[in-house]
Amino acid sequence: MISNFNNADDIHKCKIVTIDENYVLNAFWVKTMERKPTINEMYLSFFRDVPYGKEFTRHELVLALEKIFNAKRDSILPSDYCYNSSNVGVEGRDRLQLFIKTGRGKYIYVGPDYDPNGINPYEYGTINSSFLQNSDPIATIDEETLDKSMKWFVDYVTVQQGCSDISFQVGWLAETEGYKKEIYENSHRALKIDNWSSGMIGTGEIIKYVLEGFKQKSNKGFNNIVQFQSLTEFKNKAESNVKKAEDILFRLFKEDDPSVAFDDACDFWGKRFPELSYLMFMKDNTRYLPVKTKHHIKSFDLLNIDTRFLKTCSWDNYSVFLQIHRIIRDRLEEYLGMDVSLVDAHSFVWVLQKAPIDFMDQKAINEVELVEDDDPYTSVVVKTGKEGKITYHYVATYERKPQNRTAAIKIHGCKCMACGFDFEKEYGELGKGFIEVHHVKPLYTLNDEIEVDPRNDLICVCSNCHRMIHKKRGSVLSLEELIDILNAQKN
């Protein structure tokens, strides 16, 4: 029988084994028919691998402990485990402490070894800055998790656009995420940075240009990156001290190293990540990106990336944010076998918000069913009936290597090998580099993995010909058969 645990060290040293059907293994404790875990054991077990700085609501904590440990709701009292508990008398006991209470029903996990020096036990508090500085988000990036997220991303985009050609320049990604590049181009143009001079500081002209940049939208009149109502506060603060505001803005946009100016902007306008990061994005979208704190925390949590750096706006924390996106960009280039921009990496993170929590183990597909075929282009079958409801189906598909697709295009080119159709010739810049790649031997007919020869095992065809190759379910036309059909039709 396992004795009660008094602290985190005790529970970490506990060796867990599954004995028989009467013993249930759950995290770091063993539940037997004779004894249930104590509330302390439940908390210590649940938070064993939770990173410091993660926020929870009371509702989330109660639901978690109730579901995992079958605990009674009225026995789960997070406030009793706070360093700054608002319950008078509780703070005097020798008790387990795990949280800082930041508001009504809001908690930040800081662990049992947190230094509570200076914390008022009866007031809501914040995490000490020294505690936050111990965070290293870059070190928490796991390549395996990143690769699994990219696999989900490819599957998700494939279903959305109905074909497996993943590109940030054309298709579904361009339609849904391309607005960011348009907004940058329109905003950067409106700034007219090349016209700025130090003599303009204090005249109000620089503020005028910046506000004009803020107001720009995509070519379709869309901008969800920055909230326009916040511009009023930005404008009012700038106009309260025009000379100081324009001095900061001038250095921010004209200096190659804007670190000091960025922190000065934080002091002047307040630590507002969305607006200040947007200023940097307008300056140069190859180096800087906009931050939407809530959205990025959701995606980074899915990637198991420590997000404490997003809680406070500073140049150091913004640099971490950018470095994470550079790592994602480089990994995407390797995974997809194509050039990926920093904005494309931002779009990947944006799309990842749609992933289910269990995407690491299963694949989420929106309202479709897959049939056995060798290419997702034709294996996607949209269900009929009412539209708009999102459901998820977990299915098996056949893994493809983007490098093989890239190699096939380099060998065969972007003209259809069946009918000669050229997307670039027909659609101009929009169609440049676009073609679909077909496996000569359907992957579903293979029992094991094989080495693919891009020259002999893959062909490049247009969308129409690709459709015709797969038109008859269970029967795939060869390239020669399709060419014969086309020639016969011409004659």
C-alpha positions as CSV (number, residue, x, y, z in Angstrom):
1,M,0.0,0.0,0.0
2,I,1.3,3.5,-0.9
3,S,1.5,6.0,2.0
4,N,0.3,9.5,1.8
5,F,2.5,12.1,0.0
6,N,3.5,15.3,1.7
7,N,5.4,17.1,-1.1
8,A,6.3,16.9,-4.7
9,D,9.6,15.0,-4.1
10,D,7.7,12.1,-2.4
11,I,5.4,11.7,-5.3
12,H,8.1,12.0,-7.9
13,K,10.1,9.2,-6.3
14,C,7.1,6.8,-6.3
15,K,7.5,3.8,-8.5
16,I,4.3,3.0,-10.3
17,V,3.4,-0.5,-11.5
18,T,0.3,-2.1,-12.9
19,I,-0.5,-5.2,-10.7
20,D,-3.8,-6.7,-11.9
21,E,-7.3,-5.7,-12.9
22,N,-8.0,-4.3,-9.4
23,Y,-5.2,-1.7,-9.7
24,V,-5.7,1.3,-12.0
25,L,-2.6,3.2,-13.2
26,N,-3.2,6.9,-13.4
27,A,-0.4,9.4,-13.8
28,F,1.9,9.2,-10.7
29,W,-0.4,7.4,-8.2
30,V,-2.0,4.0,-7.9
31,K,-5.6,3.7,-7.1
32,T,-6.6,0.6,-5.2
33,M,-9.9,-0.8,-4.1
34,E,-8.9,0.1,-0.5
35,R,-7.8,3.7,-0.8
36,K,-8.5,6.8,-3.0
37,P,-5.8,9.4,-3.5
38,T,-5.8,12.4,-1.3
39,I,-6.5,15.8,-2.7
40,N,-2.8,16.7,-2.3
41,E,-1.9,13.6,-4.3
42,M,-4.4,14.6,-7.0
43,Y,-3.0,18.1,-7.4
44,L,0.7,16.9,-7.4
45,S,-0.1,14.2,-9.9
46,F,-2.1,16.4,-12.2
47,F,0.6,19.1,-12.3
48,R,3.6,16.8,-12.5
49,D,4.4,17.9,-16.1
50,V,2.6,21.2,-16.3
51,P,5.0,24.1,-17.1
52,Y,5.3,26.9,-14.6
53,G,3.3,30.0,-15.6
54,K,0.4,28.2,-17.2
55,E,-3.0,29.8,-16.4
56,F,-6.1,28.0,-15.3
57,T,-9.6,29.0,-14.3
58,R,-11.3,27.5,-11.3
59,H,-13.8,25.7,-13.7
60,E,-10.9,24.1,-15.6
61,L,-9.3,22.8,-12.4
62,V,-12.5,21.4,-11.0
63,L,-13.4,19.6,-14.2
64,A,-9.9,18.2,-14.6
65,L,-9.7,16.7,-11.1
66,E,-13.2,15.5,-11.2
67,K,-12.8,13.7,-14.5
68,I,-9.4,12.2,-13.9
69,F,-9.6,11.3,-10.3
70,N,-13.4,11.1,-9.7
71,A,-13.1,13.7,-7.0
72,K,-16.1,15.4,-5.5
73,R,-16.5,19.0,-6.7
74,D,-17.0,20.5,-3.3
75,S,-13.6,19.0,-2.2
76,I,-11.7,20.7,-4.9
77,L,-10.8,24.2,-3.6
78,P,-8.0,25.8,-5.7
79,S,-7.9,28.9,-3.4
80,D,-6.7,26.7,-0.5
81,Y,-3.5,25.9,-2.6
82,C,-2.6,29.5,-3.4
83,Y,0.3,31.5,-2.0
84,N,-2.0,34.5,-1.8
85,S,-5.1,32.7,-0.7
86,S,-8.0,35.0,0.0
87,N,-9.4,32.6,2.6
88,V,-8.5,34.1,6.0
89,G,-6.9,31.5,8.3
90,V,-5.9,29.1,5.6
91,E,-2.6,30.9,5.0
92,G,-1.4,30.0,8.5
93,R,-1.5,26.2,8.0
94,D,1.3,23.9,6.9
95,R,-0.1,23.2,3.5
96,L,0.7,22.5,-0.1
97,Q,0.9,25.7,-2.2
98,L,0.9,25.6,-6.0
99,F,-0.8,28.8,-7.4
100,I,-0.8,32.5,-7.5
101,K,-4.4,33.8,-7.7
102,T,-4.5,36.6,-10.2
103,G,-8.3,37.3,-10.1
104,R,-11.6,35.9,-9.2
105,G,-11.5,32.3,-10.3
106,K,-8.1,32.7,-12.1
107,Y,-4.9,31.0,-11.2
108,I,-1.3,30.7,-12.4
109,Y,0.6,27.5,-11.6
110,V,4.0,28.3,-10.1
111,G,4.7,25.0,-8.3
112,P,5.5,24.0,-4.7
113,D,9.0,25.6,-4.7
114,Y,8.0,29.1,-5.6
115,D,9.4,32.0,-3.5
116,P,6.4,33.9,-2.2
117,N,8.5,36.7,-0.8
118,G,6.5,40.0,-0.9
119,I,3.2,38.4,-1.7
120,N,0.2,39.6,0.3
121,P,-1.8,36.5,1.3
122,Y,-5.1,38.4,1.0
123,E,-4.6,40.1,-2.4
124,Y,-4.5,39.0,-6.0
125,G,-1.0,38.9,-7.2
126,T,1.3,38.5,-10.2
127,I,4.4,36.3,-10.9
128,N,7.7,37.8,-9.9
129,S,9.7,38.9,-12.9
130,S,12.7,36.9,-11.9
131,F,10.5,33.8,-12.0
132,L,9.5,34.6,-15.6
133,Q,13.1,35.1,-16.6
134,N,13.8,31.4,-15.9
135,S,11.6,30.5,-18.9
136,D,13.4,29.2,-22.0
137,P,10.6,28.8,-24.6
138,I,13.0,27.8,-27.4
139,A,14.2,24.9,-25.3
140,T,10.7,23.5,-25.1
141,I,10.3,23.2,-28.8
142,D,10.2,19.5,-29.7
143,E,11.0,18.4,-33.3
144,E,8.7,15.4,-33.1
145,T,5.7,17.4,-32.0
146,L,6.5,20.0,-34.7
147,D,6.6,17.4,-37.4
148,K,3.3,15.8,-36.2
149,S,1.7,19.3,-36.3
150,M,2.9,19.7,-39.9
151,K,1.5,16.4,-40.9
152,W,-1.9,17.5,-39.4
153,F,-1.5,20.8,-41.2
154,V,-0.9,19.1,-44.6
155,D,-3.9,16.8,-44.1
156,Y,-6.1,19.7,-43.0
157,V,-5.2,21.9,-46.0
158,T,-5.6,18.9,-48.4
159,V,-9.2,18.4,-47.3
160,Q,-10.0,22.1,-47.4
161,Q,-8.9,22.6,-51.0
162,G,-9.7,19.1,-52.3
163,C,-6.2,18.3,-53.5
164,S,-2.8,17.5,-52.1
165,D,-0.8,20.3,-53.7
166,I,0.2,22.4,-50.6
167,S,1.3,25.9,-51.5
168,F,1.2,29.3,-49.8
169,Q,1.0,31.0,-53.2
170,V,-2.1,29.3,-54.7
171,G,-5.0,27.3,-53.5
172,W,-6.8,27.4,-50.1
173,L,-3.8,28.8,-48.1
174,A,-3.5,31.7,-50.5
175,E,-7.2,32.4,-50.4
176,T,-7.5,32.3,-46.6
177,E,-4.0,33.6,-45.5
178,G,-2.8,35.6,-48.5
179,Y,-4.4,38.8,-47.1
180,K,-1.5,39.2,-44.7
181,K,0.9,39.9,-47.5
182,E,-1.5,42.3,-49.1
183,I,-2.0,44.1,-45.8
184,Y,1.8,44.4,-45.4
185,E,2.3,45.8,-48.9
186,N,-0.5,48.3,-48.5
187,S,0.6,49.4,-45.1
188,H,4.3,49.6,-45.9
189,R,3.4,51.7,-49.0
190,A,1.3,54.0,-46.9
191,L,4.1,54.6,-44.4
192,K,6.4,56.2,-47.0
193,I,9.3,55.5,-44.8
194,D,11.8,56.7,-47.4
195,N,10.4,60.2,-47.1
196,W,11.0,60.4,-43.3
197,S,13.7,62.6,-41.9
198,S,14.8,63.5,-38.4
199,G,13.6,67.1,-39.1
200,M,10.0,65.7,-39.1
201,I,10.1,64.8,-35.4
202,G,7.7,66.9,-33.5
203,T,5.7,68.0,-36.6
204,G,3.0,65.4,-36.4
205,E,3.8,64.1,-39.9
206,I,5.3,60.8,-38.7
207,I,2.2,60.1,-36.6
208,K,0.0,60.8,-39.6
209,Y,1.9,58.3,-41.8
210,V,1.9,55.6,-39.1
211,L,-1.9,56.0,-38.5
212,E,-2.4,55.8,-42.3
213,G,-0.4,52.5,-42.3
214,F,-2.5,51.2,-39.4
215,K,-5.7,51.8,-41.4
216,Q,-4.7,49.7,-44.5
217,K,-6.6,46.5,-45.3
218,S,-6.2,43.7,-47.8
219,N,-7.2,44.1,-51.4
220,K,-10.7,42.8,-50.4
221,G,-11.0,45.3,-47.6
222,F,-10.1,42.8,-44.8
223,N,-7.9,43.2,-41.8
224,N,-8.2,41.0,-38.6
225,I,-4.6,41.4,-37.5
226,V,-5.0,44.7,-35.6
227,Q,-8.1,46.0,-33.8
228,F,-9.0,49.4,-35.3
229,Q,-10.7,50.6,-32.1
230,S,-7.3,50.4,-30.3
231,L,-5.9,53.0,-32.8
232,T,-7.9,55.7,-31.0
233,E,-5.9,55.1,-27.8
234,F,-2.7,54.9,-29.8
235,K,-3.4,58.2,-31.5
236,N,-4.5,60.0,-28.3
237,K,-1.3,58.9,-26.5
238,A,0.9,59.9,-29.4
239,E,-0.8,63.3,-29.7
240,S,-0.3,63.9,-25.9
241,N,3.5,64.2,-26.5
242,V,4.1,64.4,-30.3
243,K,7.8,65.0,-30.1
244,K,8.5,62.0,-27.8
245,A,6.1,59.7,-29.8
246,E,7.7,60.6,-33.1
247,D,11.2,60.3,-31.8
248,I,10.3,56.7,-30.8
249,L,8.6,55.9,-34.1
250,F,11.5,57.4,-36.1
251,R,14.0,55.2,-34.3
252,L,11.7,52.2,-34.5
253,F,11.3,52.4,-38.3
254,K,14.7,53.9,-39.3
255,E,17.2,52.1,-37.1
256,D,18.3,48.6,-38.1
257,D,18.4,47.6,-34.4
258,P,15.0,48.7,-33.0
259,S,15.4,47.0,-29.6
260,V,15.8,50.2,-27.5
261,A,13.1,52.0,-29.4
262,F,10.7,49.1,-29.0
263,D,11.2,49.0,-25.2
264,D,10.8,52.8,-25.2
265,A,7.5,52.3,-27.1
266,C,6.4,49.8,-24.4
267,D,7.1,52.5,-21.7
268,F,5.3,55.2,-23.7
269,W,2.2,53.4,-25.1
270,G,2.1,50.6,-22.6
271,K,3.1,46.9,-23.0
272,R,0.6,46.3,-25.9
273,F,1.9,43.4,-28.0
274,P,-0.8,43.6,-30.8
275,E,-0.2,47.3,-31.7
276,L,3.6,47.4,-31.2
277,S,4.3,44.2,-33.0
278,Y,2.1,45.4,-35.8
279,L,4.3,48.5,-36.1
280,M,7.3,46.2,-36.7
281,F,5.3,44.1,-39.2
282,M,4.6,47.2,-41.2
283,K,8.3,48.0,-41.2
284,D,9.5,44.7,-42.7
285,N,7.5,41.4,-43.0
286,T,10.6,39.4,-43.8
287,R,11.9,40.1,-40.2
288,Y,8.9,40.9,-38.1
289,L,5.4,39.6,-37.4
290,P,2.2,40.7,-35.7
291,V,1.3,39.1,-32.3
292,K,-2.2,38.1,-31.4
293,T,-1.6,36.9,-27.9
294,K,-4.7,34.8,-27.4
295,H,-4.4,33.1,-30.8
296,H,-0.7,32.4,-30.5
297,I,-0.9,31.0,-27.0
298,K,-3.5,28.5,-28.2
299,S,-1.3,27.3,-31.0
300,F,1.9,27.3,-28.9
301,D,0.2,25.3,-26.2
302,L,-0.7,22.6,-28.8
303,L,3.1,22.5,-29.7
304,N,4.0,22.3,-26.0
305,I,5.9,25.6,-26.2
306,D,6.2,27.6,-23.0
307,T,4.1,30.7,-23.5
308,R,5.0,32.8,-20.5
309,F,7.0,35.2,-22.7
310,L,3.8,36.3,-24.4
311,K,2.4,37.6,-21.1
312,T,4.6,40.7,-21.1
313,C,5.4,42.8,-24.1
314,S,9.1,43.6,-24.3
315,W,11.8,43.4,-27.0
316,D,13.3,40.3,-25.4
317,N,10.0,38.5,-25.4
318,Y,9.2,39.7,-28.9
319,S,12.5,38.3,-30.1
320,V,11.6,34.9,-28.6
321,F,8.3,35.0,-30.5
322,L,10.1,35.8,-33.8
323,Q,12.8,33.1,-33.2
324,I,10.1,30.5,-32.7
325,H,8.6,31.4,-36.0
326,R,12.0,31.3,-37.7
327,I,12.4,27.7,-36.4
328,I,8.9,26.8,-37.6
329,R,9.7,28.4,-41.0
330,D,12.9,26.4,-41.4
331,R,11.2,23.2,-40.4
332,L,8.3,23.8,-42.8
333,E,10.8,24.3,-45.7
334,E,12.3,20.9,-44.9
335,Y,9.0,19.2,-44.4
336,L,7.2,20.6,-47.5
337,G,10.3,20.8,-49.7
338,M,9.6,24.4,-50.8
339,D,10.5,28.0,-49.9
340,V,8.5,29.3,-46.9
341,S,8.5,32.9,-45.7
342,L,8.2,34.1,-42.2
343,V,4.6,35.2,-42.9
344,D,3.9,31.7,-44.1
345,A,5.1,30.3,-40.8
346,H,2.8,32.8,-39.1
347,S,-0.1,31.4,-41.2
348,F,0.9,27.9,-40.2
349,V,0.6,28.9,-36.5
350,W,-2.7,30.6,-37.3
351,V,-4.2,27.5,-39.0
352,L,-2.9,25.3,-36.2
353,Q,-5.5,26.8,-33.8
354,K,-8.1,24.7,-35.6
355,A,-6.4,21.5,-34.6
356,P,-8.0,19.3,-32.0
357,I,-6.2,18.8,-28.7
358,D,-5.4,15.2,-29.6
359,F,-4.0,16.0,-33.0
360,M,-0.7,14.4,-31.9
361,D,-2.2,11.0,-32.0
362,Q,-5.0,11.3,-34.5
363,K,-5.9,13.2,-37.6
364,A,-8.8,15.6,-37.8
365,I,-10.7,15.8,-41.1
366,N,-13.6,18.2,-41.6
367,E,-16.9,16.6,-42.7
368,V,-15.4,14.2,-45.3
369,E,-14.9,10.5,-45.7
370,L,-11.9,8.9,-47.4
371,V,-12.0,6.0,-49.8
372,E,-9.1,3.9,-50.8
373,D,-7.3,5.6,-53.6
374,D,-3.7,6.7,-54.2
375,D,-4.2,10.4,-54.1
376,P,-6.1,12.7,-51.6
377,Y,-7.2,14.7,-54.7
378,T,-9.9,12.1,-55.5
379,S,-10.1,10.3,-52.2
380,V,-11.9,13.3,-50.6
381,V,-15.7,12.8,-50.9
382,V,-17.8,15.6,-49.5
383,K,-21.0,14.4,-47.8
384,T,-24.3,15.7,-49.0
385,G,-27.1,17.3,-46.9
386,K,-26.9,20.1,-44.5
387,E,-23.7,22.2,-44.5
388,G,-21.8,24.2,-42.0
389,K,-21.6,21.8,-39.1
390,I,-18.0,20.8,-38.2
391,T,-17.4,17.2,-37.2
392,Y,-14.2,15.2,-37.1
393,H,-13.4,11.8,-38.5
394,Y,-10.2,10.0,-37.7
395,V,-8.9,8.0,-40.6
396,A,-5.9,6.2,-42.0
397,T,-4.2,7.8,-45.0
398,Y,-1.0,7.0,-47.0
399,E,2.0,9.1,-46.2
400,R,3.8,11.0,-49.0
401,K,7.1,12.8,-49.0
402,P,7.0,16.4,-50.3
403,Q,10.6,16.0,-51.5
404,N,9.4,13.4,-54.1
405,R,6.8,15.8,-55.4
406,T,9.4,18.6,-55.8
407,A,11.8,16.2,-57.5
408,A,9.1,15.1,-60.0
409,I,8.3,18.7,-60.9
410,K,12.0,19.4,-61.5
411,I,12.3,16.3,-63.8
412,H,8.9,16.5,-65.7
413,G,8.2,20.3,-65.5
414,C,4.9,22.0,-64.9
415,K,3.1,21.2,-68.2
416,C,0.5,18.4,-68.1
417,M,2.2,15.2,-69.4
418,A,-1.2,14.1,-70.9
419,C,-2.8,17.2,-72.5
420,G,0.1,19.8,-72.4
421,F,-1.9,22.3,-70.3
422,D,0.3,25.0,-68.8
423,F,-1.1,26.8,-65.7
424,E,1.4,29.7,-66.0
425,K,0.5,30.3,-69.6
426,E,-3.2,30.3,-68.9
427,Y,-3.2,32.1,-65.5
428,G,0.0,34.1,-65.5
429,E,1.8,34.6,-62.2
430,L,-1.0,33.0,-60.3
431,G,-0.5,29.7,-62.0
432,K,3.3,29.7,-62.0
433,G,4.8,26.5,-60.7
434,F,1.4,24.8,-60.2
435,I,0.9,21.2,-61.3
436,E,-0.4,18.1,-59.7
437,V,1.7,15.0,-59.1
438,H,0.2,11.5,-59.6
439,H,1.6,8.2,-58.4
440,V,1.8,5.8,-61.3
441,K,1.2,2.8,-58.9
442,P,-1.5,3.7,-56.4
443,L,-0.2,3.7,-52.8
444,Y,-3.2,1.8,-51.5
445,T,-2.1,-1.3,-53.5
446,L,1.2,-1.5,-51.7
447,N,1.6,-3.6,-48.6
448,D,4.9,-2.0,-47.5
449,E,6.7,1.3,-47.8
450,I,8.7,1.7,-51.0
451,E,11.5,3.9,-52.4
452,V,9.8,6.2,-54.9
453,D,11.7,7.1,-58.1
454,P,10.3,10.5,-59.1
455,R,11.3,10.0,-62.8
456,N,9.5,6.7,-63.3
457,D,7.0,6.4,-60.4
458,L,5.5,10.0,-60.6
459,I,3.9,12.0,-63.4
460,C,2.8,15.6,-63.6
461,V,-0.7,16.3,-64.8
462,C,-3.3,19.1,-64.8
463,S,-6.3,19.0,-62.5
464,N,-8.7,17.8,-65.2
465,C,-6.5,14.9,-66.4
466,H,-5.9,13.9,-62.8
467,R,-9.6,13.7,-62.2
468,M,-10.0,11.5,-65.3
469,I,-7.2,9.2,-64.3
470,H,-9.2,8.4,-61.1
471,K,-12.7,8.7,-62.5
472,K,-13.5,5.0,-62.2
473,R,-13.3,3.9,-58.6
474,G,-11.0,0.9,-58.2
475,S,-9.5,1.5,-61.7
476,V,-6.7,3.9,-62.4
477,L,-5.8,4.9,-66.0
478,S,-2.2,4.9,-67.0
479,L,-0.7,8.0,-68.7
480,E,-0.6,6.1,-72.0
481,E,-4.3,5.1,-71.8
482,L,-5.3,8.7,-71.0
483,I,-3.3,10.1,-73.9
484,D,-5.0,7.5,-76.2
485,I,-8.4,8.7,-75.1
486,L,-7.5,12.3,-75.7
487,N,-6.1,11.5,-79.2
488,A,-9.2,9.5,-80.0
489,Q,-11.5,12.4,-78.9
490,K,-9.5,14.8,-81.1
491,N,-9.9,12.5,-84.1
